[in-house]
Amino acid sequence: MTGESAYVVFATMKSSTPSLPDRIHIGDCVAIMNSLPAGSVDMVFADPPYNLQLGHDLTRPNNSRVDGVDEAWDKFADFATYDKFTRDWCGAVRHVLKPDGTFWVIGSYHNIFRVGSILQDLGFWILNDVVWRKTNPMPNFRGRRFTNAHETMIWCARDQSSRYTFNYDSLKALNDDLQMRSDWLIPICGGPERLKTDGHKSHPTQKPEALLHRVMIAGTRPGDIVLDPFFGTGTTGAVAKRLGRRFIGIEREATYAALAQDRIDQVEAVTAPELVTVASKRSEPRIPFGTLVERGLVRAGEVLFDQNRRWTARVRADGTVIAKDAKGSIHQVGASVQGAPSCNGWTFWCIDRGGQPVPIDLLRQQVRADYIA
């Protein structure tokens, strides 16, 4: 099948009207997304055809053939045909995405730059490009180019003014309390996670669940609806179910859809809400240090000290503190005694309780728990 005819089949397939989430719909993703209510989806993750433009088989040094993407759905007559295909499905994404929703699309050097340009033309606001670095990429057997060791994801909001979800604190926790970077080192899909049929890969571009886990932790909350217009073998749906999110899958190939459904049916969802709720310090009630003084958890005249007991400051009745040469908030005085430009006083200062140093942040958490309860 030629690239042009592949696109015509894709674009003219009929689809049933989608109903509730947590279902896989077989048919044309453009028609199905346009039949959904406008602004009904929280996130879209898309792994579209890459238009790899392979002109010949790829072989190893021993002349064995490398499994590649040579399916009809990845063949397009020319760049213009691929660009029209991209505008159509990205336009449908824009229809279905909530005003504050986000959109992730993954690709390689073959297509991602064309996709990015079209996204901007359609009004999406690019937030980051994220590089997925593969720990185990396929070698470049011909030795004529660099080994293709990464793919690129574009993360964008529906509009420049969108109040999009970004779970910064959860990502930081996921990364051993370090700010998550935009280069993600994750192995390609393999082992028991890789679906196989008769000993061969069921789908040539199955993505690792770890990649989707991080995407959903980054930009969704429990109960959010995640739509995947190129569902394949259902990685998005499997991860969504496991994390307490809802999903809508769209897949044109019935064989892939059946594999995906069987895979998702075997996933055990986490039933305890507190285990899939993302942490967000910004959404927690703000507790001034003065509140601790008002409630008697810290008394005026008590001494604060750092963990190494190099510096001290005394608490005043209005919630400010005073050191030898400085007075002000716990943050201002913490910075002053260290000669630093800034300081998080909550994590810097401790107070004596029963002969033991207690971080004042623990006292703040006690007050915060009362607000939340």
WONOR-V754775 format. One record per pair of residues at least 12 apart in sequence whose ideal C-beta (glycine too) atoms are under 7 Angstrom apart, sorted by the first residue. I is the first residue (numbers start at 1). J is the second residue. Records with the same first field share a line. If there is no record, write none. Layout:
BEGIN
I->J + J
END
This chain:
BEGIN
1->72 + 75
2->75 + 77
3->75 + 76 + 77 + 81
4->77 + 81
6->72 + 73 + 75
7->76 + 81 + 85
10->28 + 73 + 252
11->28 + 30 + 88
13->27 + 28 + 252
14->27
15->27 + 28 + 31 + 32
17->35
18->32 + 35 + 36 + 248
21->225 + 246 + 247 + 248
22->246 + 247
23->248
24->231 + 249 + 251 + 257 + 260 + 261
25->249 + 250
26->251 + 252 + 254 + 257
27->252
28->252
29->89 + 92 + 229 + 230 + 250
30->88 + 89 + 92
32->250
33->92 + 93 + 95 + 96 + 229
34->92 + 95
36->96
38->95 + 96
39->97 + 98 + 99
40->96
41->96 + 97 + 98 + 101 + 225 + 227 + 248
42->98 + 101 + 220 + 224 + 225 + 226
43->101 + 102 + 219 + 220 + 224 + 226
44->93 + 97 + 103 + 227 + 229
45->104 + 212 + 215 + 226 + 228 + 236
46->104 + 105 + 228 + 229 + 230
47->106 + 205 + 207 + 230 + 232
48->89 + 105 + 230
49->73 + 74
50->69 + 74 + 107 + 108 + 110 + 111
51->74 + 76 + 82 + 110 + 111
52->69 + 74 + 110
53->110
54->68 + 70
58->141
59->141
60->141
61->141
66->138
67->201 + 204
68->204
69->204 + 205
71->204
79->114
82->114
83->114 + 118
86->114 + 115 + 118
87->118
89->229
90->118 + 119 + 122
91->122
94->122 + 158
96->227
97->158
99->158 + 159 + 162
100->162 + 163 + 164
101->158
102->155 + 156 + 157 + 164 + 165 + 219
103->124 + 156
104->153 + 155 + 215
105->153 + 154
106->151 + 153
107->151 + 152
108->148 + 151
112->152 + 154
115->154
116->154
119->154 + 156
123->159
124->156 + 158
125->156 + 157 + 159 + 160 + 162
126->154 + 156
127->155 + 156 + 157
128->155 + 182
129->152 + 153 + 154 + 182
130->153 + 155 + 182 + 184
131->150 + 152 + 182 + 183 + 184
132->150 + 151 + 153 + 184 + 186 + 211
133->149 + 150 + 183 + 184 + 185
134->149 + 150 + 187 + 188
135->185 + 187
136->187 + 188
137->149
165->219 + 220 + 221
166->218 + 219
167->217 + 218 + 278 + 280
169->279 + 280 + 281
170->217 + 278 + 279
171->217 + 218
173->279
174->217
184->214
186->208 + 210 + 211
187->208
188->208
189->206 + 207 + 208
193->208 + 209
194->206
195->233 + 259 + 263
202->233 + 259
203->232 + 233 + 256
205->232
206->232 + 233 + 235
207->235
209->235 + 238 + 239
212->235 + 236 + 239
213->239
216->239 + 240 + 243 + 245
217->278
220->245
221->278
222->244 + 245 + 273 + 276 + 277
223->244 + 245 + 246
224->245 + 246
225->246 + 248
226->240 + 245 + 247
227->248
228->247 + 249 + 250
229->250
231->249 + 250 + 251 + 257 + 260
232->251 + 256 + 260
233->256 + 259 + 260 + 263
234->249 + 260 + 263 + 264
236->249
237->249 + 260 + 264
238->263 + 264 + 267
241->264 + 267 + 269
242->267 + 269 + 270
243->276
244->269 + 270 + 276
284->368
285->368 + 371
287->364 + 367 + 368
288->319
289->319 + 329 + 330
290->318 + 319
291->367
292->360 + 363 + 364 + 367
293->315 + 317 + 319
295->367
297->363 + 366
298->315 + 351 + 360 + 363
299->315
300->315 + 316 + 317
301->314 + 315
302->315 + 351
304->321 + 349 + 350 + 351 + 360
305->350
306->348 + 349 + 350
307->350 + 357
311->323 + 337
313->333
321->333
323->336 + 337
329->345
330->345 + 349
331->343 + 344 + 345
334->348 + 349
346->360 + 361 + 364
347->359 + 361
END
